[in-house]
Amino acid sequence: MLADFFRSANWKIVARVLLKAAVIFAALNLLFAWAYPMEALGRVSLYNRVWPGRLRLPYGEDPAKSYNLSLFNVPAMFHSHAVTQPKADDAFRVLIIGDSATWGWFLQNQDTLAGRLNAAGYRTEDGRRLVFHNLGYPVMSLTKDLMLLDEAMRYKPDLILWPVTLESFARTRQLDHPLLQHNPDRVRALIARYDLDLDPNDPRFVEPDFWGRTLVGQRRALADLMRLQSLGLTWAATGVDQFIPEDIPLRKSDFEPDLSWKDLKEPATLDEQILVFDVLVAGMARAGGIPVILVNEPMFISSGENSDLRYNSFYPRWAYDQYRALLARTAAEQGWDYLDLWDAIPPDEFTDTPVHLTPAGSQMLADILGPAIVDRANATIR
């Protein structure tokens, strides 16, 4: 029968159909490259409609274990999150930005800082519920925080909580973050708007050429958009968005006699050529009239070998002590609300890095921050 089909087929018709299909496919690719609607497509989401919004921004490398994935489409990340839901009339919305400690590495959603603060049921003097949204994102870069804050301001926060640590301030490492590298237009706009001392032509920026902007060139990014949507069902059913092993490796407590930090091999004087205080100032400016509480986040302080030289695997004492003094001085000069909680959590409540907390440590931090946030919230409504 198959042979009869081939003998009877009108090959001219088949050829015309194939040619038309090829022309249409080529035209669609050219149109897609010209319009390049990737961010617009990112705003099309089943989250907050068919299934609930996520409680933290999507991040993960093994969707089979975590029902999550990393992608570089900022609108898609936000439109999968519960923050895009309209703010309730009785809600006082607090956005928490920051690094993987805020996101909640090796923590379930209810054990993150946002989760613990929401569980406390705080209210303002006028009866509004304090609703905390976790907009932290792994890997440390203040420029990454600024870019996400820039997008987050669309969602009408009443207050912003911004935990930071020295690791996020290194100027030479700001654009190491893949999320920044794949969003050069957003980063360049921020550099220009706030006159940041960052290179708008940094070679790490990923910029697809015309063919890379076609449907074929963007097939991986388009597949990621669809995968994020398809994972919403299992996320809704399980609440699992991170694989947490039974045995979590602990941070180092003993160190080599090493005084280096980032590109500095020996102790040096830290200043704004080395640390991106201009990005921190830009973040405060981007918040506009919305109050920001800046927090020097807790870290693990070792008492092990060579702990007289290093607080932990991240920081030699000379670097961190200078950073703390600079941050406190800048906050005082700028009139910022600032809390220095660097030593507020016991060493046993840190897990695999000097800033990742256990559930108990997260609760301790929430207990410290909660009353301060309520006080600041009440001050804004008086």
C-alpha positions as a printed Julia matrix, in Angstrom:
382×3 Matrix{Float64}:
  0.0    0.0    0.0
  2.83   2.37   0.79
  4.34   1.7   -2.64
  0.98   2.42  -4.29
  0.8    5.72  -2.41
  4.2    6.83  -3.65
  3.35   5.83  -7.22
  0.08   7.74  -7.15
  1.35  10.81  -5.33
  1.32  14.07  -7.21
  4.84  15.22  -6.47
  4.27  18.66  -7.85
  1.55  19.28  -5.24
  3.75  17.85  -2.5
  6.62  20.08  -3.59
  4.38  23.18  -3.6
  3.09  22.37  -0.11
  6.62  21.88   1.2
  7.79  25.09  -0.44
  4.91  27.08   1.04
  5.59  25.59   4.48
  9.26  26.51   4.19
  8.41  30.08   3.16
  5.94  30.48   6.02
  8.44  29.05   8.5
 11.15  31.4    7.25
  8.77  34.36   7.38
  7.73  33.54  10.95
 11.39  33.32  11.98
 12.18  36.68  10.4
  9.1   38.31  11.94
  9.96  36.88  15.37
 13.54  38.16  15.11
 12.32  41.61  14.1
  9.71  41.89  16.86
 11.66  39.8   19.43
  8.69  39.42  21.82
 10.46  37.32  24.46
  9.64  39.63  27.38
  6.03  39.98  26.22
  5.76  36.18  26.07
  7.17  36.03  29.58
  4.13  37.93  30.84
  1.8   35.19  29.57
  1.41  32.86  32.52
 -0.85  30.19  33.97
  0.41  31.04  37.45
 -1.98  33.04  39.62
 -4.75  31.9   37.25
 -4.83  28.15  36.71
 -2.45  27.34  39.57
 -1.14  29.41  42.46
  1.77  31.78  42.17
  5.11  30.58  43.4
  6.41  31.83  46.75
  9.91  32.55  45.44
 11.41  33.31  42.07
 12.09  30.22  39.96
 15.6   28.84  40.31
 16.84  25.29  39.94
 18.74  22.93  37.69
 16.87  19.63  38.17
 13.15  20.01  37.39
 12.57  16.3   38.03
 13.47  16.78  41.71
 12.42  20.34  42.41
  9.63  21.2   39.91
 11.61  24.33  39.21
 14.16  25.69  36.76
 16.39  28.67  36.13
 15.67  30.94  33.23
 16.67  34.44  32.17
 13.3   35.96  31.26
 12.65  38.45  34.06
  8.93  39.0   33.3
  8.38  35.23  33.25
 10.09  34.91  36.62
  7.86  37.55  38.17
  4.64  36.41  36.52
  5.14  32.96  38.01
  5.32  34.56  41.48
  2.48  35.4   43.84
  3.65  39.03  43.98
  1.89  39.7   40.67
 -1.5   39.12  42.28
 -3.39  42.37  42.96
 -2.64  43.7   46.42
 -5.54  43.17  48.79
 -7.11  46.25  50.36
 -6.15  45.05  53.84
 -2.55  44.19  52.92
  0.66  46.08  53.7
  3.04  44.67  51.1
  6.69  44.07  52.06
  9.15  42.94  49.39
 12.31  41.15  50.49
 15.17  41.22  48.0
 18.67  39.8   48.36
 20.74  36.71  47.71
 20.39  32.96  48.22
 20.06  33.46  51.98
 16.86  35.43  51.35
 15.7   32.99  48.65
 16.14  30.22  51.21
 18.85  27.78  50.16
 18.1   24.32  51.58
 14.94  25.72  53.19
 11.33  24.93  52.44
  9.18  27.94  51.65
  7.68  28.09  55.12
 11.18  28.21  56.63
 12.51  31.13  54.6
 12.66  34.58  56.16
  9.53  35.58  54.25
  7.77  32.38  55.27
  8.55  32.87  58.96
  7.53  36.53  58.88
  4.24  35.69  57.19
  3.55  32.99  59.76
  3.89  35.54  62.57
  0.73  37.32  61.43
  1.99  40.86  61.94
 -0.43  43.77  61.49
 -0.09  47.52  61.3
 -1.77  49.92  63.7
 -4.59  50.45  61.22
 -5.25  46.71  61.03
 -3.6   45.85  57.72
 -1.85  42.49  57.36
  1.88  42.59  56.68
  2.32  40.36  53.62
  5.93  39.45  52.85
  7.03  38.45  49.35
 10.31  36.59  48.87
 12.08  38.17  45.86
 15.57  37.03  46.78
 17.57  35.28  44.09
 20.68  33.11  44.38
 24.18  34.33  43.58
 25.52  37.5   45.14
 25.5   40.79  43.25
 24.01  44.12  44.27
 23.47  44.88  40.59
 21.31  41.76  40.34
 19.36  42.99  43.39
 18.93  46.39  41.73
 17.67  44.88  38.47
 15.11  42.73  40.29
 14.07  45.67  42.48
 13.56  47.74  39.34
 11.08  45.13  38.09
  9.54  44.6   41.53
  8.53  48.26  41.86
  5.74  47.53  39.36
  3.93  45.67  42.15
  3.34  48.59  44.53
  5.33  47.7   47.65
  4.69  49.54  50.89
  8.1   48.67  52.33
 11.29  46.96  51.12
 13.63  44.81  53.19
 17.11  44.5   51.7
 19.57  42.11  53.38
 23.12  42.5   52.05
 26.6   41.17  52.74
 30.11  42.01  51.59
 30.17  39.25  48.96
 27.55  41.18  46.95
 29.66  44.36  46.81
 32.71  43.26  44.79
 32.8   45.57  41.75
 34.75  43.23  39.49
 32.26  40.41  40.12
 28.99  42.33  39.65
 28.31  41.08  36.14
 29.36  37.48  36.77
 25.7   36.68  37.38
 24.13  34.88  34.37
 20.82  36.67  34.92
 22.58  40.0   34.34
 24.59  38.71  31.42
 21.42  37.63  29.61
 19.62  40.93  30.27
 22.1   43.52  28.94
 19.45  46.07  27.96
 18.06  46.15  31.48
 21.52  46.48  33.0
 22.58  49.2   30.55
 19.43  51.18  31.32
 20.29  51.09  35.03
 23.92  52.03  34.38
 22.79  55.05  32.37
 19.97  56.09  34.71
 22.1   56.03  37.87
 25.54  56.72  36.34
 26.91  53.46  37.72
 30.61  52.73  37.47
 30.03  49.54  35.45
 30.95  48.85  31.85
 27.89  48.97  29.56
 29.95  47.11  26.95
 31.13  44.39  29.28
 32.16  41.37  27.18
 30.22  39.05  29.47
 26.9   40.36  28.13
 25.11  37.8   25.97
 23.56  39.47  22.92
 22.11  37.24  20.21
 22.59  38.33  16.63
 19.65  38.53  14.22
 19.6   34.77  13.64
 19.91  34.15  17.34
 16.71  36.15  17.84
 14.68  33.93  15.5
 12.34  31.17  16.63
 15.08  28.65  15.91
 17.69  30.69  17.75
 15.42  31.14  20.77
 14.16  27.57  20.89
 15.85  26.88  24.27
 14.45  30.04  25.85
 10.99  29.3   24.45
 11.19  25.74  25.73
 12.11  27.09  29.18
  9.02  29.31  29.18
  6.83  26.32  28.41
  8.61  24.12  30.94
  8.07  26.71  33.66
  4.34  26.7   32.91
  4.12  22.92  32.81
  5.87  22.63  36.18
  3.13  24.71  37.77
  0.9   21.68  38.21
  3.44  19.68  40.21
  4.47  22.79  42.14
  0.84  23.4   43.07
  0.34  19.77  44.11
  3.53  19.43  46.18
  4.85  22.89  47.05
  8.31  21.53  46.24
 10.57  23.98  44.41
 13.96  22.9   45.74
 15.64  19.56  46.35
 16.8   19.43  49.97
 19.12  16.49  50.74
 18.83  14.62  54.02
 22.45  15.4   54.85
 23.34  19.02  54.16
 27.1   19.65  53.95
 28.3   22.12  56.57
 30.33  25.28  56.0
 34.06  25.17  56.71
 35.19  26.01  60.21
 38.96  25.6   59.76
 40.98  27.6   57.24
 44.38  27.97  55.7
 46.38  31.03  56.82
 44.88  32.97  53.93
 44.12  36.7   53.92
 42.74  36.97  50.38
 39.34  38.27  49.38
 38.19  38.08  45.77
 40.93  39.65  43.6
 42.84  40.99  46.6
 45.57  38.62  47.76
 46.69  40.74  50.7
 45.0   43.25  53.02
 44.16  46.52  51.29
 42.05  49.61  51.83
 38.5   49.05  50.6
 36.84  51.98  48.88
 34.23  52.7   46.21
 36.63  51.6   43.48
 36.44  48.12  44.97
 32.93  48.08  46.48
 29.76  49.1   44.62
 28.26  51.57  47.04
 27.0   53.47  43.99
 24.73  50.51  43.2
 23.41  50.51  46.76
 22.64  54.24  46.47
 20.92  53.57  43.15
 18.73  50.93  44.78
 17.62  53.38  47.43
 16.86  55.93  44.72
 14.87  53.37  42.72
 12.69  52.73  45.76
 11.62  56.35  45.53
  9.48  57.28  48.49
  8.99  53.66  49.57
 10.83  53.02  52.85
 13.73  50.58  52.74
 15.23  48.74  55.7
 18.83  47.84  54.87
 20.16  44.84  56.8
 23.73  43.64  57.08
 22.71  40.0   57.13
 23.92  37.49  59.73
 26.91  35.32  58.96
 28.72  32.34  60.4
 31.61  33.29  62.7
 34.13  30.5   63.11
 36.19  29.68  66.18
 38.28  27.08  64.36
 41.79  27.01  62.98
 43.0   30.41  61.7
 39.75  32.03  62.77
 41.91  34.88  64.05
 42.54  35.65  60.35
 39.16  34.76  58.84
 35.63  34.98  60.12
 34.62  32.28  57.65
 35.4   30.91  54.18
 33.99  34.07  52.57
 35.71  36.78  54.58
 39.1   37.58  56.05
 38.64  39.75  59.1
 40.43  42.78  57.64
 38.03  42.97  54.67
 34.82  42.37  56.55
 35.67  44.82  59.34
 36.34  47.56  56.78
 33.1   46.75  54.95
 31.05  46.96  58.15
 32.53  50.33  59.02
 31.96  51.67  55.49
 28.38  50.4   55.37
 27.52  51.88  58.76
 29.09  55.22  57.83
 27.33  55.37  54.46
 23.97  54.48  56.01
 24.4   57.23  58.62
 25.43  59.81  56.0
 22.51  58.9   53.74
 19.96  58.71  56.55
 19.0   55.1   55.75
 17.17  52.74  58.09
 19.96  50.28  58.84
 20.32  47.2   61.02
 23.67  45.47  61.49
 22.88  41.85  62.38
 26.19  40.33  61.33
 26.65  38.38  64.6
 22.99  37.97  65.6
 22.65  34.22  64.88
 24.64  31.48  66.66
 27.23  29.65  64.53
 25.41  26.29  64.8
 22.45  27.72  62.84
 24.31  28.02  59.53
 24.42  25.25  56.95
 26.59  24.92  53.83
 27.82  28.51  53.5
 28.49  31.36  55.92
 25.11  32.99  55.12
 22.68  30.07  54.68
 20.54  29.52  57.77
 18.84  26.5   59.3
 15.07  26.71  59.88
 15.78  27.6   63.52
 18.21  30.31  62.44
 15.66  31.69  60.02
 13.12  31.88  62.84
 15.62  33.74  65.03
 16.23  36.26  62.27
 12.49  36.71  61.7
 11.98  37.27  65.43
 14.6   40.03  65.38
 13.4   41.72  62.2
  9.64  41.41  62.69
  9.18  44.09  65.38
 11.53  46.48  63.54
  9.54  46.04  60.33
  6.24  46.61  62.15
  7.61  49.77  63.76
  8.74  51.1   60.39
  5.43  50.14  58.76
  3.5   51.99  61.47
  5.72  55.03  61.01
  4.76  55.2   57.33
  1.03  55.34  58.05
  1.05  57.86  60.88
